[in-house]
Amino acid sequence: MRARSRVSNFLHEGVSLLPTFQVGGWYDIFSQGTLDNCTAMRSAGRSATLIMGPWTHTNWQPVVGDVNFGFGAHSEFMGMRGRVHDMQFDWFARTLGEDGAAPEPDTGTVLLFVMGVNQWREETEWPLSRAVDTDFHLRAGGRLTREPPSTAEQAEEFTYDPMDPVPTTGGALSMTDDFRPGPLDQMAVEAREDVLVFTTEPLAEDLEVTGRVRALLFAATDGVSTDWMARLCDVDENGVSRNVADGIVRVRSVTPGEAAEHVVDLWSTSIVFRAGHRIRVQVTSSNFPRWDRNLNTGEPEESATTARVARQRVFGPARPSRIVLPVVPPV
């Protein structure tokens, strides 16, 4: 279970909160915490200014991972708005008052960088109330469609060996230089036999996804414990697949072979999948060393000494597995 945000803890303890200015990045290890703090502040009736760039925790420049998000993505320019630090100083001056002036009311601006179109956009809320949760179903043959699967489709299967885990390749990381954060080419990951890949047809028009992404997997393992990992990717016109968001869930006390629903939280993002691109979802059981391996034995992680290979099944027809994308309708 994910721990409550620090703001939620303060609210629970009855601490009075002042207006805040919060900055995060879509590939920052603390991205969802930043968004959760903003949401909790606003739910408590407090003002919260939010800036979310295409950045990692330490890199606020245009090139993140394999992608150049453009001149305007740099924190020194912010789409010609000026330096993010100057925006902070201006916020402090207005919020605290300057030269004896009375503080100005904080309007709680939300400034989001929308990847894909690589543009900053001002909003008045987070999450966006106009975003519509839209199901994309995981289908037999590696298809990803809005239509649910037919009753004739069979479950997809793979074998997960914790002694040969899927290597961490990009994402919201804060690790050593051996593991680059951000959007990276997923070719080597998707070529593995222990990674299921589901892909849409090329999109006829742009499709914006802004908000929290989750996968609902109806799945079964032949062990008593395992992990389920899902990753959302953007596949360009040349077939290059790059990660957008991912998440993992650990399940324990499982009845071997029995299918159950598992909700995987992929955190939040803002991206336009361009016309001609395809949306892709990976499903597997490891992302190491970003997350520790599940040894599939049910032993406590801190003292486990044995490992076993698990046979995994992801179902579609009667119990449709799907990814839920917050789709923002075009204006």
GUDO-423402 format. One record per residue (C-alpha): x, y, z; residue in one letter. Coordinates in steps of 0.05 Angstrom, whole numbers, plus 32768, in hexadecimal, padded with zeros to 4 digits. Each point is the difference from the previous one (the first is absolute). Layout:
@east=X north=Y up=Z code=A;
...
This chain:
@east=8000 north=8000 up=8000 code=M;
@east=801B north=8044 up=7FED code=R;
@east=8010 north=802E up=803B code=A;
@east=7FD7 north=8040 up=8008 code=R;
@east=801F north=8040 up=7FE6 code=S;
@east=8021 north=802E up=8032 code=R;
@east=7FC8 north=8032 up=7FF6 code=V;
@east=7FCC north=7FCB up=800F code=S;
@east=8025 north=7FEF up=8040 code=N;
@east=8001 north=8049 up=8015 code=F;
@east=7FB5 north=8007 up=7FF2 code=L;
@east=7FF3 north=7FC1 up=8028 code=H;
@east=8026 north=801F up=803A code=E;
@east=7FD9 north=8041 up=7FFB code=G;
@east=803C north=802B up=7FEB code=V;
@east=7FEE north=8042 up=7FDF code=S;
@east=801D north=8005 up=7FB9 code=L;
@east=8018 north=803E up=7FDB code=L;
@east=7FFE north=8009 up=7FB4 code=P;
@east=8034 north=7FD6 up=7FDB code=T;
@east=8028 north=8003 up=7FC0 code=F;
@east=800F north=7FB9 up=7FE8 code=Q;
@east=802D north=7FEB up=7FC6 code=V;
@east=8007 north=7FBA up=7FE5 code=G;
@east=800E north=7FD8 up=7FC1 code=G;
@east=7FDC north=7FC8 up=7FDB code=W;
@east=803F north=7FD5 up=8006 code=Y;
@east=8010 north=8015 up=8047 code=D;
@east=8002 north=7FC9 up=8035 code=I;
@east=7FD4 north=802D up=802B code=F;
@east=7FD0 north=8014 up=7FC8 code=S;
@east=7FC1 north=7FE2 up=801D code=Q;
@east=8011 north=8018 up=8046 code=G;
@east=8004 north=8047 up=7FE5 code=T;
@east=7FBC north=7FF9 up=7FDF code=L;
@east=7FE1 north=7FDF up=803D code=D;
@east=8019 north=8039 up=802C code=N;
@east=7FE1 north=8033 up=7FD1 code=C;
@east=7FBE north=7FDA up=7FFF code=T;
@east=7FFE north=7FF9 up=804C code=A;
@east=800E north=804A up=8009 code=M;
@east=7FC8 north=8014 up=7FD1 code=R;
@east=7FD0 north=7FCE up=8020 code=S;
@east=800E north=8023 up=8042 code=A;
@east=7FEE north=8043 up=7FE2 code=G;
@east=8048 north=8018 up=7FFD code=R;
@east=8020 north=801F up=7FC3 code=S;
@east=8035 north=7FD7 up=7FDC code=A;
@east=8027 north=8017 up=7FC3 code=T;
@east=801A north=7FC5 up=7FD7 code=L;
@east=8033 north=7FFA up=7FC8 code=I;
@east=800C north=7FBC up=7FDF code=M;
@east=8036 north=7FFD up=7FCA code=G;
@east=801A north=7FC6 up=7FD5 code=P;
@east=803A north=7FFA up=8031 code=W;
@east=8021 north=7FCE up=802E code=T;
@east=8011 north=800E up=8048 code=H;
@east=8042 north=8023 up=7FF0 code=T;
@east=7FFB north=8010 up=7FB5 code=N;
@east=7FD6 north=803D up=7FEE code=W;
@east=801C north=8007 up=7FBA code=Q;
@east=7FDF north=7FF0 up=7FBD code=P;
@east=8023 north=7FBD up=7FF3 code=V;
@east=7FE4 north=7FCA up=802E code=V;
@east=8011 north=7FB8 up=7FF1 code=G;
@east=7FFF north=7FF8 up=7FB5 code=D;
@east=7FD0 north=803A up=7FF2 code=V;
@east=800D north=804A up=7FF3 code=N;
@east=7FC2 north=8023 up=8018 code=F;
@east=8015 north=8042 up=7FE0 code=G;
@east=801C north=8043 up=8014 code=F;
@east=7FC2 north=8015 up=8027 code=G;
@east=8006 north=7FC4 up=802F code=A;
@east=803F north=801B up=8020 code=H;
@east=7FF4 north=801A up=8047 code=S;
@east=8026 north=8040 up=7FEB code=E;
@east=7FCB north=8011 up=7FCC code=F;
@east=7FBE north=7FDC up=8012 code=M;
@east=7FE1 north=800E up=7FBC code=G;
@east=8019 north=8048 up=8001 code=M;
@east=7FE3 north=800C up=8046 code=R;
@east=8045 north=8009 up=801D code=G;
@east=8029 north=7FD9 up=8033 code=R;
@east=7FDA north=7FD2 up=802F code=V;
@east=8028 north=801C up=8039 code=H;
@east=7FE9 north=8047 up=7FEE code=D;
@east=7FB9 north=7FE5 up=8000 code=M;
@east=800D north=7FE6 up=8047 code=Q;
@east=801D north=8043 up=8017 code=F;
@east=7FC4 north=8025 up=7FE3 code=D;
@east=7FD1 north=7FCF up=8024 code=W;
@east=8024 north=800D up=8042 code=F;
@east=7FFD north=804B up=7FF6 code=A;
@east=7FB5 north=7FFE up=7FF1 code=R;
@east=7FEE north=7FCD up=8035 code=T;
@east=802A north=801C up=8039 code=L;
@east=7FF9 north=8049 up=7FED code=G;
@east=803A north=802D up=7FEA code=E;
@east=8018 north=8042 up=801D code=D;
@east=7FC7 north=8002 up=8031 code=G;
@east=7FCA north=7FF1 up=7FCC code=A;
@east=7FC7 north=7FD2 up=8013 code=A;
@east=8006 north=7FBA up=7FE4 code=P;
@east=7FD9 north=7FF3 up=7FC1 code=E;
@east=7FD0 north=7FC5 up=7FFE code=P;
@east=8020 north=7FC3 up=7FDF code=D;
@east=7FD6 north=7FE9 up=7FC5 code=T;
@east=801E north=7FBA up=8001 code=G;
@east=8017 north=7FFC up=7FB8 code=T;
@east=800C north=7FBB up=7FE1 code=V;
@east=8035 north=7FFF up=7FC9 code=L;
@east=8007 north=7FBE up=7FDC code=L;
@east=8031 north=7FEC up=7FCA code=F;
@east=7FDA north=7FD5 up=7FCE code=V;
@east=8031 north=7FD0 up=7FE0 code=M;
@east=7FF6 north=7FEA up=7FB8 code=G;
@east=7FEC north=8046 up=7FEB code=V;
@east=8037 north=801B up=802F code=N;
@east=7FD8 north=803C up=8019 code=Q;
@east=7FF3 north=8020 up=8043 code=W;
@east=7FB7 north=8009 up=8011 code=R;
@east=7FE0 north=8026 up=8039 code=E;
@east=7FC7 north=7FDF up=8026 code=E;
@east=7FD8 north=8012 up=803E code=T;
@east=7FFA north=7FBA up=801D code=E;
@east=8021 north=7FBD up=800B code=W;
@east=7FE9 north=7FCD up=7FEE code=P;
@east=7FDC north=801A up=7FC2 code=L;
@east=7FB5 north=7FF6 up=8008 code=S;
@east=7FF7 north=7FFD up=7FB5 code=R;
@east=802C north=7FC2 up=7FF9 code=A;
@east=7FD7 north=7FC2 up=7FF2 code=V;
@east=8018 north=7FBC up=801A code=D;
@east=8003 north=7FD5 up=7FC1 code=T;
@east=800C north=7FB5 up=7FFE code=D;
@east=8031 north=7FE2 up=7FCF code=F;
@east=7FFB north=7FB4 up=8003 code=H;
@east=8039 north=7FCF up=7FFD code=L;
@east=7FEE north=7FD0 up=7FC8 code=R;
@east=801A north=7FBE up=7FE6 code=A;
@east=8036 north=8006 up=7FCC code=G;
@east=801E north=803E up=8020 code=G;
@east=7FC7 north=802E up=7FEE code=R;
@east=7FEB north=803D up=8029 code=L;
@east=7FBA north=8019 up=7FEF code=T;
@east=7FC7 north=8027 up=801D code=R;
@east=7FD3 north=7FC6 up=7FEF code=E;
@east=7FFE north=7FC8 up=8034 code=P;
@east=8019 north=7FBB up=7FED code=P;
@east=7FD4 north=7FCA up=7FE1 code=S;
@east=7FEF north=7FC1 up=8027 code=T;
@east=802C north=7FD7 up=7FD1 code=A;
@east=8040 north=8022 up=8015 code=E;
@east=8030 north=7FDA up=802D code=Q;
@east=802B north=8018 up=803A code=A;
@east=8046 north=8019 up=7FF2 code=E;
@east=8038 north=7FDD up=8025 code=E;
@east=8049 north=8009 up=8013 code=F;
@east=8033 north=7FE4 up=802F code=T;
@east=8020 north=802B up=8035 code=Y;
@east=8044 north=7FEB up=801A code=D;
@east=8017 north=802D up=803A code=P;
@east=8048 north=7FEB up=7FF2 code=M;
@east=7FFA north=8021 up=7FBB code=D;
@east=7FD5 north=803E up=800D code=P;
@east=7FEC north=8035 up=7FCD code=V;
@east=8035 north=8037 up=8007 code=P;
@east=7FEC north=8047 up=8012 code=T;
@east=7FFF north=8029 up=7FC0 code=T;
@east=7FED north=8048 up=800C code=G;
@east=7FC7 north=801C up=8028 code=G;
@east=7FF7 north=802B up=803E code=A;
@east=8042 north=7FEF up=801F code=L;
@east=8033 north=801B up=8031 code=S;
@east=8037 north=7FCB up=7FFA code=M;
@east=8049 north=7FFB up=7FED code=T;
@east=8019 north=8017 up=7FBC code=D;
@east=7FFB north=7FB8 up=7FE8 code=D;
@east=7FB4 north=8009 up=7FFD code=F;
@east=7FEB north=803D up=7FD8 code=R;
@east=7FBC north=801D up=8012 code=P;
@east=7FCE north=801B up=7FCE code=G;
@east=7FE3 north=7FE5 up=7FBE code=P;
@east=802E north=7FCB up=7FE2 code=L;
@east=7FFC north=7FD0 up=7FC5 code=D;
@east=7FDD north=7FC1 up=8018 code=Q;
@east=8016 north=7FD2 up=7FC7 code=M;
@east=802B north=7FD2 up=802C code=A;
@east=7FCA north=7FFB up=8035 code=V;
@east=7FC8 north=7FF1 up=7FCF code=E;
@east=802A north=7FCA up=7FDE code=A;
@east=8000 north=7FD6 up=8040 code=R;
@east=7FD3 north=7FC3 up=8004 code=E;
@east=7FEA north=8014 up=8047 code=D;
@east=7FE2 north=8042 up=7FEA code=V;
@east=7FBA north=8002 up=7FE1 code=L;
@east=7FF6 north=8039 up=7FCF code=V;
@east=7FBD north=801D up=7FEB code=F;
@east=7FFC north=8036 up=7FCA code=T;
@east=7FCA north=802A up=7FDF code=T;
@east=7FFB north=800C up=7FB5 code=E;
@east=801E north=8042 up=7FEA code=P;
@east=7FD6 north=8039 up=801B code=L;
@east=7FD5 north=8025 up=7FCE code=A;
@east=8004 north=8040 up=8029 code=E;
@east=8024 north=801C up=803C code=D;
@east=7FEC north=7FE4 up=8043 code=L;
@east=8011 north=8024 up=8041 code=E;
@east=8009 north=7FDA up=8041 code=V;
@east=8006 north=802E up=803D code=T;
@east=7FF6 north=7FE4 up=8046 code=G;
@east=8009 north=7FC1 up=8028 code=R;
@east=8008 north=7FBF up=7FDA code=V;
@east=7FEF north=7FBC up=801B code=R;
@east=7FFF north=7FB9 up=7FE5 code=A;
@east=7FCC north=7FCD up=8016 code=L;
@east=801C north=7FBB up=7FF5 code=L;
@east=7FD7 north=7FC0 up=8008 code=F;
@east=803A north=7FD1 up=8009 code=A;
@east=8017 north=7FC0 up=8021 code=A;
@east=8042 north=7FE2 up=8016 code=T;
@east=8011 north=7FB8 up=8013 code=D;
@east=8022 north=8017 up=803F code=G;
@east=7FEA north=801F up=8042 code=V;
@east=801E north=8045 up=7FF3 code=S;
@east=8018 north=8028 up=7FC4 code=T;
@east=8004 north=8046 up=7FE2 code=D;
@east=7FD9 north=801F up=7FC7 code=W;
@east=8021 north=8039 up=7FDA code=M;
@east=7FE0 north=802B up=7FCA code=A;
@east=8020 north=8036 up=7FD4 code=R;
@east=7FE0 north=8032 up=7FD0 code=L;
@east=8029 north=8010 up=7FC2 code=C;
@east=7FFD north=802F up=7FC4 code=D;
@east=8013 north=7FDF up=7FBE code=V;
@east=8015 north=8032 up=7FCA code=D;
@east=7FF9 north=7FFB up=7FB4 code=E;
@east=8042 north=7FDB up=7FFB code=N;
@east=7FEB north=7FCB up=8032 code=G;
@east=802A north=8019 up=8039 code=V;
@east=7FDD north=7FF3 up=8043 code=S;
@east=8010 north=802E up=803B code=R;
@east=7FE5 north=7FFA up=8046 code=N;
@east=7FCF north=8034 up=801A code=V;
@east=7FEB north=7FE5 up=8045 code=A;
@east=8004 north=7FBF up=8027 code=D;
@east=7FEE north=7FDF up=8041 code=G;
@east=8001 north=7FBF up=8026 code=I;
@east=7FD6 north=7FDB up=8034 code=V;
@east=8015 north=7FC7 up=802E code=R;
@east=7FCC north=7FCB up=8010 code=V;
@east=8006 north=7FCF up=803A code=R;
@east=7FD8 north=7FC5 up=801B code=S;
@east=7FE9 north=7FEF up=7FB9 code=V;
@east=7FDA north=7FC1 up=7FF0 code=T;
@east=802B north=7FDF up=7FCA code=P;
@east=7FDF north=8001 up=7FBC code=G;
@east=7FC5 north=802B up=8017 code=E;
@east=7FF3 north=8040 up=7FD8 code=A;
@east=7FF6 north=8040 up=8026 code=A;
@east=7FFD north=804A up=7FF0 code=E;
@east=8040 north=8027 up=800E code=H;
@east=8002 north=804C up=7FFB code=V;
@east=8043 north=801C up=7FEA code=V;
@east=800B north=804A up=800E code=D;
@east=802A north=801F up=7FC8 code=L;
@east=7FFF north=8045 up=8020 code=W;
@east=7FF0 north=803D up=7FD5 code=S;
@east=8017 north=801E up=7FBF code=T;
@east=7FEE north=8032 up=7FCA code=S;
@east=800D north=7FED up=7FB8 code=I;
@east=7FE1 north=8005 up=7FBC code=V;
@east=8006 north=7FC0 up=7FD7 code=F;
@east=8007 north=801E up=7FBB code=R;
@east=7FD9 north=7FE9 up=7FC3 code=A;
@east=8027 north=7FC7 up=7FE0 code=G;
@east=801D north=7FEB up=8043 code=H;
@east=7FE8 north=7FC2 up=8026 code=R;
@east=7FF2 north=7FF6 up=8049 code=I;
@east=8021 north=7FC4 up=801F code=R;
@east=7FFB north=7FDC up=8043 code=V;
@east=8033 north=7FD0 up=801C code=Q;
@east=7FEE north=7FCD up=8035 code=V;
@east=8034 north=7FD8 up=8026 code=T;
@east=8013 north=7FEE up=8047 code=S;
@east=8042 north=8025 up=800D code=S;
@east=8025 north=8042 up=7FF6 code=N;
@east=8042 north=7FF6 up=8023 code=F;
@east=8022 north=8022 up=8024 code=P;
@east=7FCC north=8037 up=7FFE code=R;
@east=7FD6 north=7FD1 up=802A code=W;
@east=8019 north=7FC4 up=8026 code=D;
@east=7FF0 north=7FBC up=7FE3 code=R;
@east=7FC8 north=7FD5 up=8019 code=N;
@east=801E north=7FBA up=8009 code=L;
@east=7FBB north=7FE0 up=7FF8 code=N;
@east=8005 north=7FD8 up=8040 code=T;
@east=7FD8 north=802A up=8031 code=G;
@east=803B north=8004 up=8030 code=E;
@east=800E north=8043 up=8022 code=P;
@east=802A north=802B up=7FD1 code=E;
@east=8034 north=8010 up=8035 code=E;
@east=800F north=7FB7 up=800F code=S;
@east=7FED north=7FD9 up=7FC0 code=A;
@east=8036 north=7FCF up=7FEA code=T;
@east=7FDE north=7FDA up=7FC7 code=T;
@east=7FE0 north=8013 up=7FBE code=A;
@east=7FD1 north=7FDE up=7FD0 code=R;
@east=7FEB north=800B up=7FB8 code=V;
@east=7FB7 north=8015 up=7FFA code=A;
@east=7FCF north=7FF4 up=7FC7 code=R;
@east=7FD6 north=803E up=7FF5 code=Q;
@east=7FBD north=8008 up=7FDC code=R;
@east=7FDD north=8041 up=7FEC code=V;
@east=7FB6 north=7FF8 up=7FEE code=F;
@east=7FD4 north=8025 up=7FD0 code=G;
@east=7FBA north=7FE7 up=7FED code=P;
@east=7FD4 north=7FF6 up=803D code=A;
@east=802E north=8028 up=802D code=R;
@east=801C north=8037 up=7FD2 code=P;
@east=8045 north=8019 up=8011 code=S;
@east=800A north=8049 up=7FEC code=R;
@east=8025 north=8040 up=800A code=I;
@east=7FD7 north=803D up=8013 code=V;
@east=8017 north=8041 up=7FE0 code=L;
@east=7FE6 north=8045 up=8015 code=P;
@east=7FF2 north=801A up=7FB9 code=V;
@east=7FF7 north=804B up=7FF8 code=V;
@east=7FCE north=8011 up=7FCA code=P;
@east=8019 north=8031 up=7FCA code=P;
@east=7FE9 north=8047 up=8008 code=V;
